[in-house]
Amino acid sequence: MKLSILDQSPIIGGQDARRAVLETLALARRAEALGYCRYWLAEHHAIAALADPCPELLVARLGAETSRMRIGTGGVLLPYYSAFRTAESFRMLEALYPGRVDLGVGRAPGGDARTAQAVAGGGFPDPERFPQQVWELAALLARKLPPEHPYARVRLQPEVPTSPEIWLLGSSGYSGSLASQLGLPFSFAHFINPHGGDEVMRAYRESFQAGYEQRPRTMVCTFAICGEDDADAERLAQSIDLRRLHMALNIDAPVPTPEEAARHPYTPEERHYVAGQRARAVIGGPAKARREIEAMAERYGADEVMVLTITGDYASRTRSYERLIGAF
């Protein structure tokens, strides 16, 4: 099974954004040595716990830190940007690191409404344009814009012989349907929506129309924490449990440390909420983590599993990824 990594560049309590970015680079180097297939960076805005609002810039550095592993975004929030500008940015990355660049795109806002307006330059990004944007982006990179398109004669640079690999990301049937219509690979965000993804993936495969790809390709992305054993994984998961609660309560704070998480006095209602969020994640020792990831891949019919891990300290995050790929 192919295993890959999604990194949100978490900022842990007591640390800062620079430390988070440096830890992303260090983890990418380790991930390549361990044999992970891809390393993707996510775009988020105005969130105290996450440090990366412009993943395409960090991908440029990531390529210099690695030599074999595929690198890319999971994803660029396309409604904020023009398809043409996005195509040029990723064509430049492809010029730097030919045959290694992935362009994952999504339509989520990646932050609150006011921030979305600021990022979009004063107006609100229009998600209704998303299908047209994805089509234009894929056509630009594949050099397949029809002659009547207003940008057909515009020169897309840099002019290099290869193109980034485009993935459509989503957590609903909408994105799966669009990916099947355009003939694009599809990645389902189980870590966002753990319900119904297997049906979305099945519909994607059944309705897939050959286009930019000749056959359907699928990935599922899950949150995962792999401890020394099941009990250790539960201890490590306390930080993300409290982080989930903070998000529900609109508390904008860094990722809690293990000490902060252990001290939190949960009410019964809070414990019930946190327990309900566990469906998004695989949490266990190596044997349990492998068992659950294999079962998830089979249920989704996924060719590849991407893993997002956040713990209350950077060292335990790295060890989780080491144990996980070791289990396979």
DOLO-8488 format. One record per atom (N, C-alpha, C): y, z, x. Coordinates in steps of 0.1 Angstrom, whole numbers, plus 5000, padded with zeros to 4 digits. Each point is the difference from the previous one (the first is absolute). Layout:
BEGIN
YZX
...
end
This chain:
BEGIN
498850005008
501250004992
501250005009
501149924996
501250005007
500950124995
500550075010
500950124997
501349975006
501150034993
501449975004
500850134997
501250005005
500950114999
501349964993
500550084990
501449994995
500750125005
501149985006
500850115005
501450014994
500350114994
501350024993
501050075009
499750025013
500850075010
500550134994
499150104997
500450124994
500950095009
501050074994
500850105007
499450144996
499550075009
499450134997
501150115002
499950104992
500950115001
500350055014
501250015005
500450055013
500149885010
499749884995
500149885009
501149914994
500249895007
501149914996
499549854999
500849914996
499649864998
499649945013
500750035011
499649945013
498650045004
499750134998
498650045003
499049924991
500349994988
499149934991
499749855004
501149935005
499949875004
499149995013
500350095009
499250015013
498650034997
499750084990
498650034997
499349884993
500849924993
499449874995
499649915011
500849995011
499649925011
498850055007
500050135002
498850065007
498749994992
500150014987
498949994991
499549855000
500949915000
499649865001
499249975012
500550055012
499249985012
498650064999
499950114995
498750074998
499149924990
500649964990
499349924989
499349885006
500849935009
499449885006
498950035009
500150115008
498950045008
498850044992
500250054989
498950054991
499349884993
500749894999
499449884993
500449974986
501150064996
500549974986
500449865000
499949944988
500249854998
501549975000
500850074991
501449974999
500850135000
501349995002
500950125000
501249954992
500250054988
501149964992
501050124998
501349964999
501150104998
500649984986
500450104994
500550004986
501550015000
500749954990
501450014999
500450104989
500850105004
500550104991
501550035003
500850044990
501450025002
500450144994
500850075008
500650124996
499050114996
499050015007
498950104998
499950095012
500250134999
500150095011
498650015008
498949974993
498750015006
499549885007
500849884999
499549885006
501149935008
499749945011
501049975010
500349855001
499349914993
500149865003
500549924988
501349965000
500649924990
499949855003
499749965012
500049865005
498749985008
498949984994
498749995007
500049885009
500749894996
499949885009
500650025014
500950095001
500650035013
499050085008
499350104994
499150085007
498749925003
499749904992
498849915003
500349935013
501249965003
500449935012
499650095012
500350124999
499750105011
498450025001
499550014988
498550024999
499249905007
500549874999
499349905007
500050015015
501150055006
500150035014
499150115004
499750094991
499250125004
498549974999
499649894994
498649974997
499849855005
498749965000
499849875005
498949924992
499250074992
499049934992
500050024985
500450124996
499950044986
501149924992
499749974988
500949944991
501150104996
501249964999
501250084997
500849944989
500650094992
500749944989
500650114990
500349954988
500750094991
499250024987
500150124995
499350034987
500850084991
501149954995
500549875003
501549995000
500549885002
501449964998
500250004985
501150064996
500350014985
500949884997
499349894997
500649874999
501249984990
500150074989
501149994991
501450035006
500050075011
501250035007
500649895008
499149905004
500349915010
499849854996
500649915007
499749864997
498649965006
499349914994
498849955005
500249935013
501149935001
500349925013
500250095012
500850114998
500350095011
498750075004
499250044990
498750075003
499149915008
500049874996
499149915007
500549985014
501349995003
500549995014
499750125008
500150124994
499750125007
498650015005
499149964991
498650015003
499549885009
500749894999
499749895009
500450045014
501150085002
500350055013
499050095005
499550094992
498950095004
498749925004
499849894992
498849925004
500249935013
501349965003
500349945013
499750105012
500350124997
499850115010
498550035002
499350014989
498650055000
499149904991
499849885005
499349904992
498650044996
499749974988
498750034995
499750154997
501050085000
499850154998
500850064988
500949924994
501050054991
499649994986
500150114992
499850004986
501350034993
500249934989
501250024991
499550054986
499950134999
499750054987
501350024992
500049964987
501250014992
499750074987
501050084995
499850064987
501350004993
500050064987
501249994992
500650144996
499350115005
500550134997
501450035006
500850094995
501350025005
500050085013
499050085003
500050075012
501050115002
500650054988
501050105000
500650014986
501050094999
500750024987
500949884996
500550004988
500749894995
501349975007
500750115004
501349995007
499849945014
498950045006
499749955013
499649854999
499349974990
499649864998
501249914999
501050054993
501249924998
500849995013
500050105008
500649995014
499349915009
498750005000
499249915009
500249864995
500149984987
500149864995
501449955001
501050085005
501349955002
500950014988
499850104991
500850024989
499449974987
499149914999
499349974987
498750065001
499350004988
498650055000
499149885003
499050035008
499049895003
499349964987
499849874998
499449954987
498549985002
499250084995
498549985001
499549884993
500849954990
499649884993
499949885009
500850005011
500049895009
498850015010
499350105000
498950035010
499049885001
499449964989
499149885001
500649885007
501249974997
500749885006
500250035015
500450125003
500250045014
498749995008
498950054995
498749995007
499649865002
500149924990
499749865001
500849935010
501350025000
500949945010
499750055014
499750125002
499750065013
498749935006
498950004991
498849945005
500249855003
500849934991
500249865002
500849975013
501050085003
500849995012
499150015012
499250115001
499250025011
498949905002
499549944989
499049905001
500549865001
501449995000
500649875000
499649914988
500050064989
499649934988
501050004989
501350035003
501049994989
500049854995
500049984987
500149874995
501349935003
500149875002
501249935004
501250034992
499850024987
501150034991
500650145001
499450095007
500550135001
501350005008
501050084996
501350005007
499950035015
499050085004
499950045014
499049915008
499549904993
498949925007
500449945013
501349975002
500549945012
500750095009
500050134997
500550105009
499050035011
500550025012
499150025011
499750145001
498750034999
499550145002
499750035014
500650105006
499850035014
499550145002
499450035012
499749915011
498849914996
500049885005
499049904997
498850025009
499050074995
498750035008
498949944992
498849985006
498949934993
499250094991
500150135001
499250094992
501050084990
499450064990
500750074990
499450144998
500850104996
499450134996
499149984989
499150104999
499150014988
500650074989
500149944988
500750074989
499050074991
500350134997
499250084990
501050044989
499549994988
500750064989
499450144997
500950094999
499750144998
500350044985
499250104995
500350044986
499150124996
500450064989
499250114994
499849974985
500049874996
499849974986
499549864999
499649964988
499549874997
501049895002
501350044999
501149905002
499949935014
499950085010
500049955014
498649925002
499050064995
498749945002
499949864993
500649994989
500149874993
500849905007
501250045006
500949915007
499349965013
499350095007
499349965012
498949904997
499350014989
498949904997
500649874996
501250004993
500649874997
500549925012
500550085010
500649935012
499049985011
498850064998
498949985010
500350085013
500550134998
500350095011
499150115001
499850065012
499250125001
500750124992
499250094996
500550114991
499650145005
500950095001
499750145004
500450094989
499050084995
500350094989
500350145005
501150064996
500550135004
499350124992
498850035004
499350114994
500750135002
500750015011
500750135003
501250024991
500449894993
501150014990
499450024986
499149914997
499350004987
498550005001
499450124998
498550005002
499249964988
500649954990
499349974987
500149854997
498849944998
500049864995
500149895011
500150045012
500149905011
498849915002
498850064997
498849925001
500049884990
500650034988
500149894990
501049905004
501150045006
501149915005
499449915011
499250065009
499449925011
499049904994
499250044990
499149914995
500649884993
501150034993
500849894993
500649915010
500550065011
500649915011
498949915005
498850055003
499049915006
499649894990
499850044988
499549914990
501049894996
501350035001
501049904996
500749935012
499550035012
500649955013
500049855000
501249945003
500249865001
500349975015
499249915006
500349975014
501449955002
500750055009
501449965003
500250025015
500850115003
500250025014
498850065007
499150054992
498650045005
499049924992
498949975006
498949934992
499150094993
500050135003
499150094993
500750134999
499650084990
500750134999
499750105011
501050075004
499750115010
500750124995
499350125002
500450124994
500050125009
500950094997
500150125008
500450114990
499550125003
500450124992
500650105010
501150064996
500750105009
499950134993
499450105007
499950134995
500650115009
500450114995
500450115008
498750075005
499950055012
498850065005
500350105011
499350114999
500150105011
498550045004
499749985013
498750025005
500050125009
499450114996
500050125008
498850025008
499950115008
498750025007
498950024991
500350064988
499050014989
500850004987
499350024989
500750004987
501150114999
499650125005
501050114999
501249975009
499949955011
501149965009
500949904993
499449904994
500749904993
500850064989
499550094992
500750074990
501250075005
499850075012
501250075006
501149905004
499649895006
501049905004
500749934988
499350004988
500549934989
501150094993
500150135003
501050084994
501449955001
500349945012
501449955002
500349894990
499149914999
500349884991
499950054985
499250104997
500050054987
501450054996
500650085009
501450054998
501049895000
499849905008
500949885000
500049934987
498849994994
499949934987
500750094989
499950135001
500750084991
501549995002
500550005012
501449985003
500549874993
499249895001
500449874994
500250024985
499050064994
500150024985
501250084996
500450105008
501150084997
501349955005
500049885006
501349945006
500550085011
499250065008
500450085012
499949905011
501149965006
500049915011
500050075013
498950015006
499850085012
498949945009
500150035013
498949955009
498650054996
499049935006
498650044997
499850155004
499550084991
499850145004
499050025011
500350105009
499150045010
498850074994
498950025007
498950084995
500450144996
500950065008
500450134997
500850014987
500949904998
500850004988
499049984988
499149915001
499149974989
499150124997
499650075010
499150124997
500850114993
501350015002
500850104995
500449984985
499949874996
500649974987
499350074988
500750084992
499350074989
499949914987
498949934999
499849904989
499850084987
500749944990
499750044986
498849934995
499350054989
498949934995
500349854996
501249984995
500449864996
500249925013
500550055011
500149925012
498749975006
499050104999
498749975005
499349894992
500250004987
499449904992
500649865003
501350005003
500649875003
499549955014
499950085010
499649965013
498549954999
499250074992
498649964999
499949864994
500949974991
500049874993
500449895010
500750035011
500449905009
498949975010
499050085001
499049985010
499249874998
500049944988
499349874998
500549895009
501250025005
500649895009
499450015014
499350105003
499650025014
498550025002
499649985013
498750045005
500350125009
499450114997
500250125008
498650065004
499750015012
498750065004
499749995015
498950055004
499549985013
499549865002
499649965012
499649865003
499049944991
498950084997
499049954991
500549974986
500750104994
500549984987
501149894999
500849995011
501149905000
499349865000
499049985009
499449875000
499349974987
499350094994
499349984988
501049964989
501150074999
501049974989
500749865003
500349975012
500749885003
499049884998
498850015003
499049904997
499849974985
500050124993
499949984985
501249944994
501250035006
501249944995
500149855003
499649965012
500049865003
499049924991
498950064997
499049944992
500549984985
500750114996
500550004986
501149904998
500849985010
501149915000
499649865004
498849985006
499649885006
501049955011
500450105008
501049985010
499449955013
500649905007
499649965013
500450105011
501050084997
500650085010
500650124994
500050125007
500650124995
501250045010
501150024994
501250055008
500250154996
500350085011
500050144998
501450055004
500650094991
501350065002
499750155002
500350065011
499850145003
501350075004
500350114993
501150085003
499550155000
500350075011
499650145000
501350085004
499850135002
501250085003
500350015015
499349925008
500449995015
499449865005
500749955010
499649865004
498650005007
499750115007
498750005008
498949994990
500050084989
498950004991
499949864992
501149944999
500049864994
499249915009
500350005013
499349915009
498550045000
499750125000
498550045000
499349964988
500750004989
499449954987
499649865001
500949915006
499749865001
498849985011
500050095010
498949995010
498750034993
499950114992
498850044994
499549894990
501049954993
499649904989
499449885006
500649945010
499349885005
498850035008
499950125005
498850055007
498850014990
500350044988
499050014989
499449874997
500749895002
499549864997
499349945012
end
